[in-house]
Amino acid sequence: MQEYYKIYFPYSKEYLLEQIKKTTKPLCISNQAYRDMALAAYKEEDNTLCIGYAAGSMPGGGWEMLQTHIKSYGGDVMLEGTFVLLPYIKKAALFFLLIVILFALFFSQGDLLILTECLILFMFPLYLLYRNISKIGKCEEGRRLVLLYLEKVLHANVEISVEEE
C-alpha cells in the first residue's frame, strides 16, 4: 500500500518557498546530524519540493523525505507527493553492493565454485537488502514530524490517500 499526500496552502508559491527557506536548512547529508530541524530542497527545473526531518535525535526523521510536485492554482498552492528514500542512502547501498561483487570476483580468482558460493552466501542477502531498503528505511516518526512541520509551521491542510500497489 502506497500513501499519497495532497497538501494545500492558502497562499502563493513564491510566499510558500520563501517561508520554507526561512524555516528549514538545505536537505543534504551533512545536515542530517541536526536535531529537531526540518530540511528542504527545491528543484526549479522539474518543480519538485522535497521535505525531510533531521535524523540527529533518537526519534529522528529516519531515511525518508516527502517528495512533492508543486501545482499553483491562482493564489493557492497544492503539493502532491509521497515519502521516498533519501537519494544518498540508496546510492550508498548500491555502492556497497558493487564493492562486494568486486571482492567476490577478485577473491574467487576464476574458480567457478568459489564464485558461486560467494554469490549465494553474500550477494543474494545483499540484493534482497537493496531491493527492500525502502521498506527498511520507512519511519513513521519521521513522517509524523514532517507532517507536523507542514501543519503547525506552514499552516497547511494535509490529505492522505492510500492506494494498493
QUIBELFEN-V751973 format. One record per residue. N is the residue number from 0. SS is DSSP state (a for helix, b for strand, c for the rest). PHI is phi in whole degrees, 0 to 359 (999 if undefined). NEAR is the number of other C-alpha atoms within 10 Angstrom. Layout:
n=N ss=SS phi=PHI near=NEAR
n=N ss=SS phi=PHI near=NEAR
This chain:
n=0 ss=c phi=999 near=7
n=1 ss=b phi=249 near=11
n=2 ss=b phi=265 near=12
n=3 ss=b phi=247 near=17
n=4 ss=b phi=242 near=20
n=5 ss=b phi=241 near=17
n=6 ss=b phi=238 near=20
n=7 ss=b phi=251 near=19
n=8 ss=b phi=236 near=20
n=9 ss=c phi=273 near=15
n=10 ss=c phi=217 near=16
n=11 ss=c phi=287 near=16
n=12 ss=a phi=297 near=19
n=13 ss=a phi=297 near=12
n=14 ss=a phi=294 near=11
n=15 ss=a phi=299 near=16
n=16 ss=a phi=296 near=14
n=17 ss=a phi=295 near=11
n=18 ss=a phi=294 near=13
n=19 ss=a phi=295 near=21
n=20 ss=a phi=296 near=15
n=21 ss=a phi=287 near=9
n=22 ss=a phi=254 near=14
n=23 ss=c phi=228 near=17
n=24 ss=b phi=250 near=20
n=25 ss=b phi=298 near=17
n=26 ss=c phi=277 near=20
n=27 ss=c phi=212 near=15
n=28 ss=a phi=295 near=12
n=29 ss=a phi=290 near=9
n=30 ss=a phi=272 near=17
n=31 ss=a phi=292 near=23
n=32 ss=a phi=280 near=13
n=33 ss=c phi=295 near=16
n=34 ss=c phi=251 near=16
n=35 ss=c phi=49 near=15
n=36 ss=c phi=224 near=23
n=37 ss=b phi=279 near=24
n=38 ss=b phi=239 near=24
n=39 ss=b phi=215 near=22
n=40 ss=b phi=217 near=19
n=41 ss=b phi=237 near=20
n=42 ss=b phi=251 near=10
n=43 ss=c phi=288 near=9
n=44 ss=c phi=296 near=6
n=45 ss=c phi=241 near=9
n=46 ss=c phi=58 near=11
n=47 ss=b phi=251 near=17
n=48 ss=b phi=242 near=21
n=49 ss=b phi=244 near=22
n=50 ss=b phi=232 near=24
n=51 ss=b phi=230 near=32
n=52 ss=b phi=229 near=32
n=53 ss=c phi=299 near=29
n=54 ss=c phi=261 near=21
n=55 ss=c phi=288 near=16
n=56 ss=c phi=260 near=14
n=57 ss=c phi=300 near=8
n=58 ss=c phi=271 near=15
n=59 ss=c phi=289 near=21
n=60 ss=c phi=283 near=28
n=61 ss=c phi=79 near=23
n=62 ss=c phi=249 near=26
n=63 ss=b phi=243 near=27
n=64 ss=b phi=220 near=26
n=65 ss=b phi=272 near=23
n=66 ss=b phi=260 near=23
n=67 ss=b phi=231 near=23
n=68 ss=b phi=249 near=17
n=69 ss=b phi=271 near=19
n=70 ss=b phi=232 near=15
n=71 ss=b phi=261 near=14
n=72 ss=b phi=232 near=12
n=73 ss=c phi=66 near=9
n=74 ss=c phi=265 near=11
n=75 ss=b phi=252 near=14
n=76 ss=b phi=231 near=20
n=77 ss=b phi=234 near=21
n=78 ss=b phi=252 near=20
n=79 ss=b phi=237 near=19
n=80 ss=b phi=179 near=19
n=81 ss=b phi=213 near=18
n=82 ss=b phi=278 near=23
n=83 ss=b phi=231 near=18
n=84 ss=b phi=290 near=19
n=85 ss=c phi=302 near=21
n=86 ss=a phi=297 near=13
n=87 ss=a phi=284 near=12
n=88 ss=a phi=290 near=16
n=89 ss=a phi=293 near=17
n=90 ss=a phi=295 near=12
n=91 ss=a phi=294 near=12
n=92 ss=a phi=294 near=17
n=93 ss=a phi=295 near=16
n=94 ss=a phi=299 near=12
n=95 ss=a phi=298 near=14
n=96 ss=a phi=298 near=17
n=97 ss=a phi=294 near=13
n=98 ss=a phi=297 near=12
n=99 ss=a phi=295 near=17
n=100 ss=a phi=298 near=16
n=101 ss=a phi=296 near=12
n=102 ss=a phi=297 near=11
n=103 ss=a phi=297 near=19
n=104 ss=a phi=294 near=18
n=105 ss=a phi=292 near=11
n=106 ss=a phi=281 near=12
n=107 ss=a phi=285 near=16
n=108 ss=c phi=51 near=10
n=109 ss=c phi=86 near=10
n=110 ss=c phi=282 near=10
n=111 ss=a phi=294 near=11
n=112 ss=a phi=294 near=10
n=113 ss=a phi=294 near=15
n=114 ss=a phi=298 near=18
n=115 ss=a phi=297 near=15
n=116 ss=a phi=298 near=13
n=117 ss=a phi=298 near=19
n=118 ss=a phi=294 near=18
n=119 ss=a phi=287 near=12
n=120 ss=a phi=283 near=11
n=121 ss=a phi=247 near=15
n=122 ss=a phi=285 near=18
n=123 ss=a phi=298 near=12
n=124 ss=a phi=297 near=12
n=125 ss=a phi=292 near=18
n=126 ss=a phi=296 near=15
n=127 ss=a phi=297 near=10
n=128 ss=a phi=298 near=15
n=129 ss=a phi=298 near=18
n=130 ss=a phi=294 near=14
n=131 ss=c phi=253 near=11
n=132 ss=a phi=294 near=16
n=133 ss=a phi=292 near=18
n=134 ss=a phi=287 near=11
n=135 ss=a phi=290 near=12
n=136 ss=c phi=280 near=16
n=137 ss=c phi=296 near=18
n=138 ss=c phi=222 near=17
n=139 ss=a phi=297 near=13
n=140 ss=a phi=296 near=14
n=141 ss=a phi=296 near=22
n=142 ss=a phi=298 near=21
n=143 ss=a phi=297 near=13
n=144 ss=a phi=294 near=20
n=145 ss=a phi=295 near=23
n=146 ss=a phi=293 near=21
n=147 ss=a phi=296 near=15
n=148 ss=a phi=300 near=20
n=149 ss=a phi=296 near=20
n=150 ss=a phi=284 near=16
n=151 ss=a phi=276 near=10
n=152 ss=a phi=274 near=12
n=153 ss=c phi=263 near=15
n=154 ss=c phi=56 near=13
n=155 ss=c phi=265 near=21
n=156 ss=b phi=252 near=15
n=157 ss=b phi=253 near=17
n=158 ss=b phi=242 near=11
n=159 ss=b phi=245 near=11
n=160 ss=b phi=235 near=9
n=161 ss=b phi=248 near=10
n=162 ss=b phi=236 near=8
n=163 ss=c phi=285 near=6
n=164 ss=c phi=273 near=5
